[in-house]
């Protein structure tokens, strides 16, 4: 999924790079505790308590990609595994930013495995769309102009 923000990439990245603040705009993230002294960049590891409805999990994550003002990716290494990736691209002569969020998750057997992934996808997509909206609202000058459908 994606949205176009009325802010330059540098401003969007400054907020996104503050990993600890993700719990402020991600409705499914209850808390975040770093497992490393490092707070940014590849190798940063943390535990995020994640709640979706009645399901509460410790999501162990590690930053696997960090390209300033361009991309950040994490590996999910808890009960739910997979990868999440944010990318930022300048649009409108750099005045706006295309923010793309892709997630590929694998559920454990007790959450339905592959069938749970199919059933859970629309629920998670709805939560993530709300997260994108909240991220945009963090900045007075940032307003989503359009939402672009994506496979992620």
KETOR-127067 format. One record per residue: x, y, z of N, C-alpha, C, CB in turn. Coordinates in steps of 0.2 Angstrom, whole numbers, plus 5000, padded with zeros to 4 digits. Atoms other than C-alpha are relative to their C-alpha. Last residue first. Glycine has a CB too. Example, Ala and Ser with C-alpha at 12.3 -4.5 7.8 and 13.67 -1.06 7.14 Angstrom:
BEGIN
R   n.X   n.Y   n.Z  ca.X  ca.Y  ca.Z   c.X   c.Y   c.Z  cb.X  cb.Y  cb.Z
R  4996  4994  4999  5068  4995  5036  4996  5005  5003  5002  5002  4993
R  5004  4994  5000  5062  4978  5039  5004  5006  5000  4995  5000  5006
This chain:
BEGIN
R   n.X   n.Y   n.Z  ca.X  ca.Y  ca.Z   c.X   c.Y   c.Z  cb.X  cb.Y  cb.Z
R  4996  5001  4993  5011  4974  4999  4996  5003  5005  5006  5003  5000
R  5001  5007  4998  5001  4971  4982  5003  4999  5007  5004  4996  4996
R  4994  5003  5001  4998  4990  4980  4999  4992  5002  5006  5003  5004
R  5000  5007  4998  4984  5001  4979  5006  4997  4998  4994  4997  4996
R  4999  5004  5006  4988  5020  4978  5000  4993  5003  5007  5002  4997
R  4997  5007  4998  4981  5031  4991  5000  4996  4994  4995  4997  5006
R  5003  5005  5004  4979  5050  4987  5003  4993  5003  5002  5000  4992
R  5003  4997  5006  4983  5067  4994  4996  4994  4997  5004  5003  4995
R  5000  5004  5005  4989  5062  5012  4995  5002  4994  4997  4993  5002
R  5007  5003  5000  4992  5077  5022  5000  4995  4994  4995  5006  4998
R  5000  5006  5004  5009  5083  5028  4992  4997  5000  5004  4994  5004
R  4999  4999  5007  5011  5101  5033  4999  4994  4996  5006  5003  4998
R  5005  4995  5002  5005  5099  5051  4999  5001  4992  5001  5007  5003
R  4997  4994  5002  5016  5083  5053  4994  5005  4997  5005  4999  4994
R  4995  4998  4995  5010  5068  5063  5003  5007  4998  5006  4995  5000
R  5003  4995  4996  4994  5067  5052  5006  5002  5005  4994  4997  5004
R  5001  4993  5004  5004  5058  5038  4997  5005  5005  4995  4999  4995
R  4994  4998  5002  5009  5044  5050  5000  5007  4997  5004  4995  4996
R  4998  4997  4994  4991  5043  5057  5007  5002  4999  5000  4994  5005
R  5004  4994  4999  4985  5040  5039  5003  5003  5006  4993  4998  5001
R  4997  4995  5004  4999  5027  5036  4996  5007  5001  4999  4997  4992
R  4993  4998  4997  4994  5018  5052  5003  5005  4995  5005  4994  5000
R  5001  4995  4995  4976  5018  5046  5007  5002  5003  4996  4997  5006
R  5002  4993  5003  4981  5010  5030  4999  5005  5005  4993  4998  4996
R  4994  4997  5003  4991  4997  5040  4998  5006  4997  5004  4995  4995
R  4996  4997  4994  4976  4992  5051  5006  5004  4997  5003  4995  5005
R  5004  4994  4998  4965  4990  5035  5004  5003  5006  4993  4997  5003
R  4999  4995  5005  4979  4979  5027  4996  5006  5003  4997  4998  4993
R  4994  4997  4999  4980  4969  5043  5001  5006  4995  5006  4995  4999
R  5000  4997  4993  4962  4965  5043  5006  5004  5001  4999  4995  5005
R  5004  4993  5000  4962  4962  5024  4999  5003  5007  4992  4998  4998
R  4997  4995  5004  4977  4950  5026  4995  5006  4999  5001  4997  4992
R  4997  4994  4996  4971  4940  5041  5002  5006  4995  5006  4998  5004
R  5005  4997  4997  4960  4928  5031  5002  5006  5004  4997  4995  5006
R  5005  4998  5005  4973  4924  5018  4995  5004  5004  4997  4994  4996
R  4997  4995  5004  4987  4923  5031  4995  5003  4996  5007  4998  4997
R  5001  4995  4995  4976  4912  5043  5003  5007  4996  5004  4999  5006
R  5007  4998  5000  4975  4900  5028  4999  5006  5005  4995  4994  5002
R  5001  4996  5006  4994  4900  5026  4992  5002  5000  5001  4995  4994
R  4995  5000  5006  4996  4896  5044  4998  5003  4994  5001  4992  4999
R  5003  5002  5006  4980  4896  5054  5005  4999  4995  4995  5005  4998
R  5003  4995  5003  4986  4906  5069  4997  4999  4993  5004  5007  5000
R  5006  4999  4996  4990  4890  5078  4996  5007  4999  5003  5001  5007
R  5006  5004  5001  5000  4885  5063  4995  5002  5004  5003  4993  5002
R  4999  5007  4997  5012  4900  5064  4993  4996  4999  5002  5000  5008
R  5004  5001  4994  5008  4915  5052  5002  4993  5003  4993  5001  5000
R  5002  5007  5000  5020  4920  5038  4997  4999  5007  5006  4995  4998
R  5000  5003  4994  5021  4939  5034  4998  4992  4999  4995  5003  5005
R  5001  5007  5002  5025  4949  5018  5001  4996  5007  5005  4997  4995
R  4999  5005  4995  5023  4967  5021  4999  4993  4998  4996  5002  5007
R  5001  5007  5003  5025  4982  5009  5002  4995  5006  5004  4998  4994
R  4999  5005  4994  5024  5000  5014  4998  4993  4997  4995  5002  5006
R  5003  5007  5002  5026  5013  5000  5002  4996  5006  5003  4998  4994
R  4998  5004  4995  5028  5032  5004  4997  4993  4999  4997  5003  5007
R  5003  5006  5000  5028  5043  4989  5002  4995  5005  5000  4997  4993
R  4996  5006  4999  5035  5060  4995  4995  4994  4999  5003  4999  5006
R  5004  5006  4997  5030  5077  4990  5004  4994  5000  4993  5000  4996
R  5004  4997  4995  5040  5093  4986  4996  4995  5004  4995  5006  4997
R  4997  5001  4994  5054  5084  4977  4996  5003  5006  5006  5003  5001
R  4994  4996  4999  5049  5090  4960  5003  5000  5007  4999  5007  4998
R  5001  4993  5000  5032  5083  4962  5006  5005  5001  4994  5002  5005
R  5005  4999  5005  5037  5066  4968  4999  5008  5000  4994  4996  5000
R  5002  4994  5001  5052  5060  4979  4995  5001  4994  5006  5005  4999
R  4998  4997  5006  5052  5042  4983  4998  5007  4999  4998  4995  4994
R  5001  4993  5001  5052  5034  5000  5002  5002  4993  5002  5004  5006
R  4996  4997  5005  5052  5015  5003  4997  5007  4999  5000  4996  4993
R  5002  4993  5002  5046  5006  5018  5004  5002  4995  4999  5004  5007
R  4995  4995  5003  5049  4987  5020  4996  5006  4998  5003  4997  4993
R  5003  4994  5001  5042  4973  5031  5005  5005  4997  4997  5003  5006
R  4997  4994  5001  5048  4955  5031  4996  5006  4998  5005  5000  4994
R  5000  4997  5007  5043  4938  5036  5004  5007  5000  4992  5002  4999
R  4993  4998  5004  5040  4929  5052  4998  5003  4994  5004  4993  4999
R  5002  4998  5007  5025  4928  5065  5007  5002  4997  4995  5006  5000
R  5005  5005  5002  5030  4919  5080  4998  5001  4993  4995  4999  5005
R  5004  5003  4995  5045  4930  5081  4996  4995  4998  4996  5006  5004
R  4997  5006  4998  5058  4935  5068  4997  4997  5007  5008  5001  5002
R  5004  5002  4995  5050  4949  5058  5003  4993  5002  4993  5000  4999
R  5002  5007  5000  5064  4955  5047  4996  4999  5006  5007  4996  5000
R  4999  5004  4994  5064  4974  5045  4999  4993  4998  4996  5003  5005
R  5003  5007  5000  5067  4985  5030  5001  4997  5006  5002  4996  4994
R  4999  5003  4994  5070  5004  5028  4997  4993  5000  4998  5004  5006
R  5003  5007  4998  5072  5013  5012  5002  4998  5007  5002  4995  4995
R  5002  5004  5006  5076  5030  5003  4996  4994  5002  5006  4998  4996
R  5004  4996  5004  5080  5045  5014  4997  4996  4994  5003  5006  4997
R  5003  4993  4998  5094  5036  5022  4996  5003  4994  5006  5004  5002
R  4998  4995  5005  5096  5018  5015  4997  5007  5002  4999  4998  4993
R  5001  4993  4998  5093  5006  5029  5004  5004  4995  5003  5001  5008
R  4998  4995  5005  5090  4988  5026  4999  5007  5003  4996  4998  4993
R  4995  5003  5005  5090  4973  5038  5002  5004  4994  4996  4994  4997
R  4999  4996  5006  5083  4981  5053  5005  4997  4996  5002  5007  5002
R  4993  4998  5001  5079  4967  5066  5000  5004  4993  5005  4994  5000
R  4998  4998  5007  5062  4962  5073  5007  5003  5000  4995  5006  4998
R  4993  4998  5000  5055  4952  5087  5002  5002  4993  5004  4994  5003
R  4998  5000  5007  5036  4953  5087  5008  5002  5001  4996  5005  4995
R  4993  4997  4999  5030  4948  5105  5003  5000  4993  5005  4997  5005
R  4994  5004  5002  5012  4944  5101  5006  5004  5002  5000  4998  4993
R  4995  4996  4997  4994  4949  5107  5007  4996  4999  4999  5003  5007
R  4993  5004  5001  4979  4942  5098  5005  5005  5002  5001  4998  4993
R  4998  5004  4993  4962  4948  5105  5007  4997  4999  4995  4995  5001
R  5006  5002  4997  4960  4962  5091  5003  4996  5006  4997  4995  4995
R  5006  5000  5005  4977  4964  5083  4994  4996  5003  5003  4997  4993
R  5007  5002  4999  4990  4968  5096  4996  5001  4994  4998  5003  5007
R  5005  4999  5005  5009  4969  5094  4993  4997  5002  5003  4997  4993
R  5006  5004  4998  5022  4970  5107  4995  5003  4996  4998  5002  5008
R  5006  4996  5000  5038  4976  5098  4994  4995  5002  4998  5002  4993
R  5006  5004  4999  5054  4968  5102  4994  5005  5000  5001  4996  5007
R  5004  4998  4995  5070  4977  5095  4994  4995  5001  4997  5007  4999
R  5005  5006  4998  5085  4974  5085  4996  5003  5005  5004  4994  5002
R  5004  4998  4994  5096  4987  5076  4995  4995  5001  4996  5007  4998
R  4997  5003  4994  5108  4978  5064  4996  5002  5007  5007  5001  5001
R  5000  5007  5001  5106  4989  5049  5003  4997  5007  5004  4998  4994
R  4995  5003  5005  5103  5007  5054  4999  4992  5001  5007  5002  5002
R  5001  4999  5007  5096  5016  5069  5004  4996  4996  5000  5007  4999
R  5007  4998  5001  5094  5013  5088  4998  5002  4993  4998  5007  5004
R  5001  4996  5006  5110  5004  5092  4992  5001  4999  5002  4996  4994
R  4999  4993  4999  5111  4999  5110  4999  5004  4994  5007  5001  5003
R  4993  4997  5002  5103  4983  5105  5001  5007  5003  5002  4999  4993
R  4996  5006  4998  5087  4973  5111  5008  5002  4999  4998  4994  4996
R  4994  5002  5004  5077  4989  5109  5004  4994  5004  5004  5006  5000
R  4994  5000  4995  5060  4989  5118  5006  4998  4995  4999  4995  5006
R  4994  5002  5004  5044  4994  5108  5006  5000  5005  5001  5004  4994
R  4994  4998  4997  5026  4995  5115  5006  4997  4996  5001  4998  5007
R  5002  4998  4994  5008  4993  5109  5007  5003  5004  4998  4994  5005
R  4994  5000  4996  5011  4992  5090  4999  5003  5007  5006  5003  4997
R  4999  5007  4998  4994  4988  5081  5007  4999  5005  5001  4995  4994
R  5005  5002  4995  4989  5006  5081  5001  4993  5002  4993  5001  4996
R  5002  5007  5002  5006  5011  5072  4995  4998  5006  5006  4995  5000
R  5005  5000  5006  5007  5030  5074  4998  4993  4998  5004  5004  4995
R  5004  4994  5000  5015  5033  5091  4995  5000  4995  5004  5006  5001
R  5006  5002  4996  5022  5015  5092  4995  5006  5001  5002  4998  5007
R  5005  5004  5004  5033  5020  5077  4994  4998  5004  5003  4994  4997
R  5006  4996  5001  5042  5033  5088  4994  4996  4996  5001  5007  4997
R  5004  5000  4994  5055  5021  5094  4994  5003  4999  5004  5003  5005
R  5003  5006  4999  5061  5019  5076  4995  4999  5006  5005  4994  5000
R  5001  5000  4993  5065  5037  5073  4996  4994  5002  4997  5006  5003
R  4994  5003  4998  5070  5034  5055  5000  5000  5008  5006  5005  4998
R  5000  5007  5001  5052  5037  5050  5006  4997  5003  5000  4998  4992
R  5004  5003  4995  5052  5054  5057  5000  4993  4999  4992  5003  4998
R  4998  4998  4993  5068  5061  5049  4995  4996  5005  5000  5007  5001
R  4995  5004  4998  5063  5051  5033  5002  5001  5007  5007  5000  4996
R  5003  5007  4999  5047  5060  5030  5005  4995  5003  4997  4998  4994
R  5004  4999  4995  5056  5077  5032  4997  4993  5002  4995  5005  4999
R  4996  4999  4994  5070  5072  5021  4996  5001  5006  5004  5007  4999
R  4997  5006  4997  5058  5065  5008  5004  5001  5006  5004  4997  4995
R  4994  5002  5003  5049  5082  5006  5003  4993  5003  5005  5005  4999
R  4993  4998  4996  5032  5084  5013  5005  4997  4996  4999  4997  5007
R  4998  4993  5002  5014  5084  5005  5006  5002  5005  4994  5004  5001
R  5000  4995  4995  5013  5065  5007  5002  5006  4998  5004  4997  5006
R  4996  4995  5002  5008  5052  4993  4999  5006  5006  4998  5003  4993
R  5004  4993  5000  5001  5036  5000  5005  5005  4998  4997  5001  5007
R  4996  4994  5001  5005  5018  4997  4996  5006  5001  5004  5000  4994
R  5004  4994  5000  5000  5000  5000  5004  5006  5000  4995  5000  5006
